[in-house]
Amino acid sequence: MEGHVPRVWWVLVAGLLLTGTACSRHRSDEPQPVGSPVRIEVRNKYGLPMEVYAVGAGTRYRLGVVHPGMLSQFVVPNTVLGSGPVEFQAQPSATSGELARSGPLLLSPGTVVDFVIGARLFNSTATIRP
């Protein structure tokens, strides 16, 4: 019986180590590498295609178009990030009128933003994923 105790002990230790490394693979409170891009996922609940822009560091950068009822993903260029807040804006492709706005967001490498363009543009929301 004594010969099996060390083997069982090593199997148990190995199992605990594997479990610990699997659970600690990615924690949201850990800083992301500097090169990790900032991404935005945009869901368009508005009735028209929407042009999406990132505004920050003194520039307004067009990210692309999101069609009605669709979800699109974009990478935010580093030139827009700068060292201050970034605001995401969307406006109907056909007009230059009312804007959907995220409000100012402080972003860091690896951040993912969910921007939902509401059926009424003033009901649009933006959240940073935890």
LINQUI-V375928 format. One line per field, one symbol per residue. ss: DSSP state (h for helix, s for strand, l for the rest). psi: psi as a letter, one per 20 degrees, with the letter a starting at -180 (. if undefined). A space follows every 10 residues. Layout:
ss = ???
psi = ???
//
This chain:
ss = lhhhhhhhhh hhhhhhhhhh hhhlllllll lllllllsss ssssllllls ssssssllss ssssssllll sssssslhhh hllllsssss ssllllllss slllslllll lsssssslll hhhlssssll
psi = hhhhghgggh gggggggggg hhhjgophip qqqhipqpqp pppojqiqqp ppqppqkjqo pphaqpqpjr pqqqppqhhh gcjaqpppqq qphirkcqqp qhrppoqrpi qppoooorhp hijqqpqpq.
//
